[in-house]
């Protein structure tokens, strides 16, 4: 049907306006995208082909490992995790470590956000991600070692360097839990690389006497369990804690440093009188440095007990200081949200940065 020219122009005018808006606004959208900060440091990992292809019935896995003279190692990971990448490419790539693991363990990989169905040792049913939540997996990699009866022998929350990781493997592979406490075994068998002989000082560390009893209006608490001759402590103090933003957050805590082997007297946040050594034992401190973070009521919220660089270390403190843990029990979810928040502000986020490294 014939239509007057004016009618045609009126009909097409909205489309022209939309096209014009797209032409003019697209650069604005692009500019907004350009303003968003970069996300750096993530690393994808190809996991070894010799990891066990499990049907994820963990009771059966434990039985099969027992029949082979092995034990089960559950390996929680996630996409883009640089610490998982380090465990695979720095640790498991070494021939002696690979052979030790393959000869003594059935390794079962679990994606902490995965949807595969899992039957746990007690018969309960989960998905990978709900099992990770039930086991309170807050860091990747998290390694959980099980004995022949399905009991947890050792749990490693976070990355360990090759030399220390080898000692951890020996403890479980040689069934040393039957006659030796884990920390005593590590102390007797782990020879750290050359490091500072003394404990590192920080201006935010409180001085003794240490009374961490919480009162109304108190700050949250951070306790650094360290030791002498500790290369990982050197890294923490020389390449992580010098970060200005991290220090600003930590200074809002009541913070103390304890030699985990000492008899330094103290009062814990719940009012118990003890020593540094006894408290470390009671808290099951497995690694130096470990940072245990309590809220203002003296309740433990989270701890760092592995090797972490600036972003993760800073975020552990921020997670408690901001009170996010009250509504978000997953630290990994918080990490993602925090990184995205910084990026929306135009700031780059590098999850694999040490202080002397530029993003």
C-alpha positions in Angstrom: 0.0 0.0 0.0 1.3 3.4 -0.9 2.3 5.6 2.0 3.0 9.3 1.9 6.7 10.3 2.1 6.1 12.2 5.3 4.6 9.2 7.0 7.6 7.1 6.0 10.0 9.6 7.6 8.0 9.7 10.8 8.0 5.9 10.9 11.7 5.6 10.4 12.7 8.5 12.6 12.9 6.5 15.9 15.2 4.0 14.2 17.4 6.7 13.0 17.5 8.2 16.5 18.5 4.8 18.0 21.2 4.4 15.4 22.5 7.9 16.2 22.5 7.1 19.9 24.4 3.9 19.3 27.0 5.7 17.2 27.5 8.4 19.8 27.2 6.3 22.9 29.4 3.4 21.9 32.6 5.4 22.5 31.3 6.2 25.9 30.7 2.6 26.7 34.1 1.7 25.4 35.6 4.5 27.5 33.9 3.1 30.6 35.2 -0.3 29.8 38.7 1.1 29.3 38.5 2.7 32.8 37.9 -0.6 34.5 41.0 -1.9 36.2 42.8 -5.0 34.9 42.7 -8.4 36.6 46.3 -9.8 36.8 48.0 -12.8 38.1 45.5 -15.5 37.4 47.0 -18.7 36.0 45.3 -21.7 34.4 46.6 -25.1 35.2 46.7 -28.4 33.4 46.4 -31.1 36.1 48.5 -34.2 35.8 47.0 -37.1 33.9 48.1 -39.5 36.7 45.6 -38.0 39.1 42.9 -40.6 39.9 39.8 -40.8 37.7 37.4 -41.2 40.6 33.7 -41.9 40.6 33.8 -39.6 43.6 32.5 -42.1 46.2 35.2 -41.3 48.7 34.6 -44.3 51.0 35.4 -46.5 48.0 38.4 -44.4 47.1 39.8 -44.8 50.6 39.3 -48.6 50.4 40.9 -48.8 47.0 43.9 -46.7 48.2 44.2 -49.0 51.2 44.3 -52.1 49.1 47.1 -50.5 47.1 49.1 -49.5 50.2 48.3 -45.8 49.5 46.3 -43.0 51.1 43.9 -40.5 49.6 44.8 -36.9 49.0 41.8 -34.7 48.2 43.0 -31.6 46.2 40.6 -28.6 46.1 41.4 -26.2 43.4 39.7 -23.5 41.2 40.1 -22.0 37.8 42.7 -19.3 37.5 44.3 -20.1 40.9 48.0 -19.1 40.8 48.8 -21.0 44.0 47.3 -24.2 42.5 49.5 -23.6 39.5 52.5 -23.3 41.7 51.7 -26.6 43.4 51.4 -28.4 40.1 54.2 -26.7 38.1 56.7 -25.9 40.9 56.1 -28.9 43.2 54.6 -31.8 41.4 56.9 -31.2 38.4 59.9 -32.2 40.4 60.7 -35.8 39.8 61.3 -36.8 43.4 58.1 -35.1 44.6 56.0 -36.6 41.7 57.3 -40.1 42.5 56.6 -39.7 46.2 53.1 -38.6 45.5 52.3 -41.3 42.9 53.8 -44.1 45.0 52.0 -43.2 48.2 48.7 -41.4 47.3 45.7 -41.5 45.1 45.1 -37.8 44.3 41.5 -36.8 43.6 41.0 -33.3 42.2 38.0 -31.3 43.3 36.9 -28.0 41.8 35.6 -26.0 44.8 32.9 -24.5 42.5 32.2 -27.7 40.6 28.9 -29.5 40.2 29.9 -33.1 40.0 28.1 -35.3 42.5 30.2 -36.6 45.5 29.5 -39.2 48.1 31.5 -38.3 51.2 33.1 -40.9 53.4 30.2 -40.9 55.8 27.7 -41.5 53.0 26.4 -38.0 52.8 25.8 -36.6 49.3 27.2 -33.3 48.0 28.3 -31.5 44.9 31.9 -30.5 44.7 31.0 -26.9 45.8 28.7 -27.9 48.6 31.3 -30.4 49.9 33.9 -27.6 49.8 31.5 -25.4 51.8 30.8 -28.2 54.3 34.6 -28.8 54.8 35.1 -25.0 55.1 37.5 -24.8 52.3 38.5 -21.1 52.2 41.7 -21.3 50.2 43.0 -23.1 47.1 44.9 -25.3 47.0 43.5 -27.1 50.0 44.9 -30.6 50.4 43.2 -33.1 52.8 44.9 -36.4 53.5 42.9 -39.4 54.7 44.1 -42.5 56.5 42.9 -46.1 55.8 39.8 -45.6 57.9 38.8 -42.3 56.2 40.0 -40.2 59.1 41.7 -36.9 58.3 45.5 -37.2 59.0 46.6 -33.8 57.8 45.1 -30.7 56.1 47.1 -28.1 54.3 45.2 -24.8 53.6 47.2 -23.0 51.0 50.4 -23.4 49.1 53.7 -24.9 50.6 57.1 -24.6 48.9 58.6 -27.8 47.6 61.0 -28.5 50.5 58.4 -28.0 53.1 55.8 -29.9 51.1 58.1 -32.9 50.9 58.2 -33.1 54.7 54.4 -32.9 54.8 54.2 -35.8 52.4 56.6 -37.9 54.4 54.6 -37.3 57.6 51.5 -38.8 56.0 53.1 -41.4 53.7 55.1 -42.9 56.5 52.2 -43.0 58.9 54.1 -40.8 61.4 50.8 -39.5 62.9 50.7 -42.7 64.9 53.7 -41.8 67.1 54.7 -38.2 66.4 52.9 -34.9 66.6 53.0 -33.1 63.2 54.8 -30.0 64.4 57.4 -32.0 66.2 58.0 -34.0 63.1 58.4 -30.9 61.0 60.8 -29.4 63.5 62.9 -32.5 63.4 62.9 -33.1 59.6 62.6 -29.7 58.0 65.8 -27.7 57.4 64.8 -24.3 56.0 66.8 -22.3 53.6 69.1 -19.6 55.0 67.1 -16.8 56.6 67.0 -14.2 59.2 68.0 -15.5 62.6 65.8 -13.1 64.6 62.1 -12.4 64.6 61.0 -9.4 62.5 59.7 -6.3 64.2 56.8 -4.2 63.0 55.5 -0.9 64.4 52.0 -2.3 64.6 53.0 -5.2 66.9 51.9 -4.6 70.5 54.5 -5.1 73.3 54.2 -7.5 76.2 52.5 -8.3 78.5 50.0 -9.7 76.1 46.4 -9.6 77.4 44.0 -10.2 74.5 40.9 -10.3 76.7 38.1 -8.5 74.8 36.1 -5.7 76.3 33.4 -3.4 75.0 34.6 -1.3 72.1 37.7 -3.5 71.6 39.3 -3.9 68.2 39.5 -7.1 66.3 42.7 -9.1 67.0 45.5 -10.6 64.8 48.1 -13.0 66.1 51.2 -13.7 64.1 52.7 -17.1 65.0 56.2 -17.1 63.8 59.6 -18.5 64.5 63.3 -17.8 64.1 65.1 -19.2 61.0 62.0 -18.8 58.9 62.4 -17.9 55.2 58.6 -17.7 54.8 58.5 -15.2 57.7 61.2 -13.2 55.8 59.0 -13.1 52.7 56.0 -12.0 54.7 57.9 -9.1 56.4 60.0 -8.0 53.4 57.7 -8.5 50.5 54.1 -8.5 51.7 53.7 -6.4 54.9 55.6 -3.3 53.5 52.6 -2.7 51.2 51.1 0.6 52.4 47.4 -0.3 52.0 47.9 -3.6 53.9 49.7 -1.8 56.8 46.8 0.7 57.0 44.3 -2.1 57.4 46.4 -4.1 59.9 46.9 -1.0 62.1 43.2 -1.1 62.9 43.7 -4.4 64.7 45.2 -5.3 68.1 48.2 -7.2 66.8 50.8 -9.3 68.5 53.7 -11.5 67.3 54.5 -14.7 69.1 57.4 -17.1 68.7 55.4 -20.3 68.4 58.0 -22.4 70.2 58.4 -20.0 73.2 57.0 -20.0 76.7 55.9 -16.3 76.4 53.0 -15.9 78.8 49.7 -14.4 77.5 46.0 -14.2 78.1 43.9 -15.3 75.1 40.9 -13.5 73.8 38.6 -15.7 75.8 40.5 -14.9 79.0 42.6 -18.1 79.3 46.1 -17.8 80.7 48.7 -19.8 78.7 52.0 -19.6 76.8 52.7 -19.1 73.2 53.8 -22.7 72.7 50.7 -24.2 74.4 48.3 -21.9 72.6 49.9 -22.7 69.2 49.4 -26.4 70.0 45.8 -25.9 71.1 45.1 -23.9 67.9 46.8 -26.6 65.9 49.2 -24.2 64.2 51.0 -26.1 61.5 52.9 -23.4 59.6 55.1 -20.4 60.2 54.1 -17.7 59.7 50.4 -18.3 60.6 48.2 -15.4 61.1 45.0 -16.1 63.2 42.4 -13.3 63.0 39.7 -12.8 65.6 36.7 -10.4 65.6 36.2 -7.8 68.3 34.4 -10.5 70.5 37.5 -12.7 70.4 36.0 -15.3 68.0 38.4 -16.8 65.5 37.1 -15.9 62.0 39.9 -16.9 59.6 43.6 -17.8 59.5 46.4 -17.7 57.0 48.6 -20.8 57.2 50.2 -21.0 53.9 52.2 -18.8 51.4 50.1 -15.8 50.3 51.1 -12.7 48.5 49.8 -9.1 49.0 46.2 -9.3 47.7 45.3 -12.4 49.7 47.0 -11.4 52.9 45.5 -7.9 52.8 42.1 -9.4 52.1 42.2 -11.7 55.1 42.4 -8.7 57.3 39.8 -6.7 55.4 37.4 -9.6 55.5 37.2 -9.4 59.3 37.6 -5.6 59.6 34.7 -4.9 57.2 32.5 -7.5 59.0 31.7 -9.2 55.7 32.1 -12.6 57.2 28.8 -12.1 59.0 26.9 -12.4 55.8 29.4 -14.0 53.4 30.9 -17.2 54.8 33.0 -17.9 51.7 36.3 -16.0 51.7 36.8 -16.9 48.0 33.5 -15.2 47.1 34.6 -12.2 49.1 37.9 -12.1 47.2 36.1 -12.1 43.9 33.8 -9.3 45.0 36.6 -7.3 46.4 38.7 -7.6 43.3 35.7 -6.5 41.2 35.0 -3.5 43.4 38.6 -2.3 42.9 38.4 -2.8 39.2 35.1 -0.9 38.9 37.0 2.0 40.5 39.6 1.8 37.8 42.2 0.1 39.9 44.3 -2.9 38.7 44.2 -6.0 40.8 47.2 -8.3 40.8 46.6 -11.4 42.9 50.1 -12.6 42.4 52.1 -9.5 43.4 54.8 -9.1 45.9 55.8 -5.6 47.1 58.8 -5.1 44.9 56.9 -6.3 41.8 55.0 -3.8 39.7 51.6 -4.7 38.4 
